Amino acid sequence: MLIDFNNLNINKLSFKTEFEKKVKIFLEEWYSEGTTVNVQTSGSTGVPKVFGIEKKKMINSAVMTCNFLGLKEGNTALLCLPVEYISGKMMVVRSIQRKMKLIITEPSLAPVENLETEIDFCAMTPLQVENSLDQLHLIKNLIIGGAAVSESLKTKIQQMNLSASNQIFETYGMSETLSHIALRQLMPEQEDYFTVFENVSVSLDERECLTIFAPAVNDEVLKTNDLVEIKEGGQFKFLGRIDHVINSGGAKIFPETLEAFVKKVIPNEALFLGIKDESLGQKLILIIEGTRSEDILNKISEIRFEKSFHKPKEIIFIDEIPRTPNGKVSRMELYQKIANNV
């Protein structure tokens, strides 16, 4: 299904599938007299909740993204994310704001497998990108969000030999910032730091966690639990979440940093957890998604971790790592599952 926001008449459109009908419901809400729309959080770090967001702030967010990427009227965008969440809603709002043509595609793990013509803009989760590598050359501007982009996926993207006209970015943001407030380029050049949008400022709090002031999308100064390094110009590098920090024998361990090392040598999803231990407080274990493999175990044994206590005390293989409906890894559910069986 295609919606041309330069010539929109909702009554003349045929919304057939359940997903298309959800898009219609959102459009009706958007064009209603109300000043807010309801958005559901993913629940990746807690219980899912629904809250209202001002339409004018969603428009401001859309403008920042479209300006950064140079999107304009008549461009073609593709929606393949659930419209219950801010990620999907913002794809629609960006298309409305720039009067783009929006292709509606059922959210799936391989949403662009049948794509045959070039499009100007698309947003996908890392899992969707993983299953869409052969079609990436058809997407001029791709943003990847919902979860961190793994080292193995970055490598696969680099190996696709895409042209300089194909721009791929990793996003940084949350529901409270109405999708993202910063992008980090993965192609054609791979950057280490996220670049914040215009009129967005970032700083560190007393915990060395990121704080965000983006008045165009949120009146409050937002405190995050993300440990970052900030350099001049407002760019920042993500180091890990403070609430994921593992205290093992008095040593603080940042699992995201270790996961980046591991994912450079194995293709599987891998997560470090701290499981309660009488002598250490927390025992560092590594969870790997997939069938137990001696080859994978050998590759991990060859990793030279910076500290000796960074080496996992135990490695557990699991058929499937729990994820939220929009594809984010659920560390909370994984912890509960592993803790109950250790």
C-alpha positions in Angstrom: 0.0 0.0 0.0 1.2 3.5 -0.8 0.1 6.8 0.7 1.0 10.1 -1.1 0.9 12.8 1.6 1.2 15.4 -1.1 -2.3 14.4 -2.3 -4.0 12.8 0.7 -7.6 11.6 0.8 -8.0 9.0 3.6 -11.5 8.2 2.5 -10.3 7.1 -1.0 -7.6 4.8 0.4 -8.2 1.1 0.9 -6.8 -0.2 4.2 -7.0 -4.0 3.9 -4.6 -5.7 6.3 -4.7 -5.4 10.1 -1.5 -3.4 10.0 -2.9 -1.0 7.4 -6.0 -0.5 9.6 -3.7 0.4 12.5 -2.1 3.0 10.3 -5.5 4.4 9.4 -6.4 4.6 13.1 -3.3 6.6 13.8 -3.9 8.9 10.8 -7.5 9.6 12.1 -6.0 10.4 15.5 -3.4 12.6 14.0 -5.8 14.6 11.9 -8.4 14.9 14.7 -8.8 18.1 16.7 -6.9 16.6 19.7 -3.5 18.1 20.4 -1.9 14.8 21.6 -1.6 11.2 20.4 -1.1 8.1 22.6 2.2 6.2 22.4 3.1 2.8 23.9 6.6 2.2 25.4 8.4 -1.0 24.4 8.8 -2.4 27.9 12.5 -3.4 27.4 13.5 -1.8 30.7 10.3 -2.1 32.6 6.5 -2.5 32.4 5.1 -1.2 29.1 3.0 2.0 29.5 0.9 4.4 27.4 1.3 8.1 27.5 0.2 11.1 25.5 2.6 13.2 23.3 1.9 16.6 21.8 1.6 16.6 18.1 3.6 19.8 17.7 6.6 18.1 19.4 6.3 15.1 17.1 6.4 17.5 14.2 9.5 19.2 15.7 11.2 15.8 16.0 10.3 14.9 12.4 11.8 18.2 11.2 15.1 17.5 12.9 15.5 14.1 11.4 14.4 15.2 7.9 16.7 18.2 8.0 19.7 16.1 9.1 19.1 13.6 6.3 18.1 16.1 3.7 14.7 14.6 3.0 12.3 16.6 0.9 8.8 16.7 -0.7 8.1 13.9 -3.1 10.7 11.5 -1.6 9.6 7.9 -1.0 9.7 6.4 2.5 8.9 2.9 3.8 7.1 2.0 7.0 7.9 -1.4 8.4 7.7 -0.8 12.1 4.7 -1.2 14.5 2.6 2.0 14.7 1.8 1.3 18.4 5.3 2.5 19.2 7.0 5.9 18.7 9.3 4.5 16.0 6.5 3.6 13.7 4.4 6.7 14.5 7.3 9.0 13.7 7.9 7.4 10.3 4.3 8.4 9.5 4.8 11.9 10.9 8.0 12.5 9.0 6.2 11.5 5.8 3.4 13.8 6.6 5.7 16.7 7.5 7.8 16.4 4.3 4.8 15.4 2.1 6.5 12.1 1.1 5.1 9.0 -0.5 4.9 6.3 2.2 4.9 2.6 1.4 3.2 0.6 4.1 4.7 -2.8 4.6 3.7 -5.4 7.3 6.4 -5.4 10.0 8.5 -8.6 9.8 12.0 -9.8 10.1 12.6 -9.3 6.3 10.4 -6.3 5.4 12.1 -5.3 2.2 12.7 -8.7 0.7 10.4 -7.9 -2.2 11.6 -4.4 -2.7 12.6 -3.8 -6.3 12.8 0.0 -6.7 14.9 2.6 -4.9 13.4 4.4 -1.9 14.8 7.5 -0.2 14.2 6.7 3.5 13.5 3.7 5.8 13.9 2.9 9.5 14.5 -0.7 10.7 15.6 -2.6 13.7 19.0 -4.4 13.6 17.2 -7.8 13.2 15.4 -6.5 10.2 18.6 -5.1 8.7 20.3 -8.5 9.3 17.7 -10.1 7.0 17.7 -7.3 4.4 21.4 -7.0 3.5 20.8 -7.8 -0.1 18.3 -4.9 -0.5 20.3 -2.2 1.3 21.6 -0.8 -2.0 18.0 0.2 -2.7 17.7 2.4 0.4 19.3 5.9 0.1 18.9 6.8 3.8 18.5 4.1 6.4 18.3 4.6 10.1 18.7 1.6 12.5 17.2 1.8 16.0 15.4 -0.1 18.7 18.5 -1.8 19.8 22.3 -1.4 19.5 23.8 -2.4 16.2 26.1 -5.4 16.8 29.7 -5.6 15.7 28.9 -8.5 13.4 26.1 -6.5 11.7 28.4 -3.5 11.3 30.9 -5.8 9.6 28.3 -7.3 7.3 27.1 -3.8 6.3 30.7 -2.8 5.5 31.1 -5.9 3.3 28.1 -5.0 1.1 30.2 -2.5 -0.9 27.4 0.0 -1.0 27.9 3.2 -3.0 28.6 6.6 -1.4 25.0 7.6 -2.0 23.8 5.0 0.5 23.8 6.5 4.0 23.3 4.2 7.0 23.0 5.6 10.6 22.5 4.1 14.0 20.1 6.1 16.1 20.2 7.2 19.8 17.0 8.1 21.6 14.0 6.9 23.6 10.3 7.4 23.8 10.7 10.5 25.9 12.8 12.1 23.1 10.2 11.1 20.5 12.4 8.6 18.7 16.0 9.8 18.4 18.0 13.0 19.0 21.3 11.9 17.6 22.7 9.7 14.8 25.9 7.9 14.2 27.0 7.1 10.7 27.8 3.5 9.8 28.1 4.0 6.0 29.8 5.3 3.9 32.1 6.0 6.9 31.9 4.3 10.3 31.9 6.8 13.1 32.5 6.2 16.8 30.5 9.1 18.1 26.8 10.1 17.9 26.1 13.6 16.5 23.2 15.4 18.2 20.6 17.3 16.2 20.5 21.1 16.1 19.2 22.7 19.3 19.9 19.6 21.3 22.5 19.8 24.1 24.1 17.0 26.1 26.1 16.8 29.3 27.2 14.5 32.1 25.6 14.2 35.5 27.3 13.3 38.7 27.3 9.6 37.8 28.9 10.4 34.4 25.6 9.5 32.7 24.2 11.3 29.7 21.7 14.1 30.3 19.7 15.5 27.3 18.1 18.9 26.9 16.0 18.9 23.7 13.3 21.6 24.3 11.8 21.2 20.9 10.6 17.6 21.8 10.6 17.6 25.7 10.5 20.5 28.1 12.5 18.6 30.8 16.2 17.9 31.1 16.2 14.2 30.7 18.5 12.1 32.8 19.5 8.7 31.3 21.3 5.7 32.8 23.7 5.7 29.9 27.4 6.1 30.6 29.0 8.1 27.8 32.1 10.0 26.8 31.4 13.5 25.4 33.7 15.4 23.2 33.7 19.0 22.0 30.9 19.8 19.7 28.3 17.8 21.6 29.2 14.4 20.1 29.2 11.5 22.5 30.2 7.8 22.6 28.0 5.2 24.4 29.9 3.1 26.9 27.1 1.2 28.6 24.1 1.4 30.9 24.8 2.1 34.6 21.9 -0.3 35.6 23.6 -3.1 33.7 26.9 -2.7 35.5 28.0 -5.9 37.1 29.8 -5.9 40.4 31.9 -9.0 40.6 34.3 -9.3 43.5 34.3 -5.5 43.9 35.2 -4.9 40.2 32.7 -2.9 38.1 32.1 -4.5 34.7 30.3 -2.9 31.8 28.6 -5.7 29.8 28.0 -3.8 26.6 31.7 -3.2 26.3 32.5 -6.9 26.7 29.7 -7.8 24.3 31.3 -5.6 21.6 34.5 -7.6 21.9 32.7 -10.9 21.7 30.5 -9.9 18.7 33.6 -9.1 16.7 34.5 -12.8 16.7 31.2 -14.7 16.7 28.0 -14.0 14.6 25.6 -15.0 17.4 23.7 -12.6 19.7 25.6 -12.6 23.0 24.9 -11.0 26.4 26.8 -10.8 29.6 24.8 -11.0 32.9 25.7 -10.9 36.6 24.2 -13.8 38.5 24.1 -13.7 42.3 27.1 -15.5 43.8 27.9 -16.0 47.5 31.7 -15.2 47.2 31.7 -12.7 44.3 28.4 -11.0 44.8 27.7 -11.3 41.1 29.2 -14.0 38.9 29.9 -12.9 35.3 28.3 -15.3 32.8 28.0 -15.1 29.0 24.7 -16.0 27.3 25.0 -17.0 23.6 22.0 -17.5 21.3 22.2 -20.7 19.3 23.3 -24.3 19.5 26.3 -25.1 21.6 29.4 -25.0 19.4 33.0 -25.9 20.2 34.1 -23.6 17.4 32.4 -20.7 19.1 33.8 -21.7 22.5 37.3 -21.8 21.0 36.9 -18.4 19.5 35.8 -16.9 22.8 38.7 -18.6 24.6 41.1 -16.8 22.3 39.7 -13.3 23.1 42.2 -11.2 25.0 40.0 -9.3 27.4 41.5 -6.1 28.9 41.1 -7.5 32.5 41.3 -11.0 33.7 37.9 -10.6 35.5 36.3 -9.7 32.2 36.5 -13.4 31.2 33.1 -15.1 31.9 33.0 -17.6 34.7 30.5 -19.6 32.7 29.1 -19.7 29.1 25.5 -20.7 28.5 23.9 -21.4 25.2 20.2 -20.7 24.8 17.9 -21.4 21.9 16.4 -17.9 21.8 17.1 -14.7 23.8 13.9 -13.1 24.9 12.9 -9.9 23.0 10.1 -7.3 23.3 7.5 -7.1 20.5 9.5 -4.4 18.7 12.7 -6.5 18.7 14.7 -5.2 21.7 16.5 -7.7 23.8 14.8 -8.0 27.2 17.7 -8.4 29.7 15.2 -8.5 32.5 13.4 -11.5 31.2 16.6 -13.2 30.2 18.0 -12.6 33.7 14.9 -14.2 35.3 15.1 -17.1 32.9 18.7 -17.8 33.6 18.6 -17.1 37.3 15.9 -19.6 37.8 17.9 -22.3 36.1 21.4 -21.6 37.6 
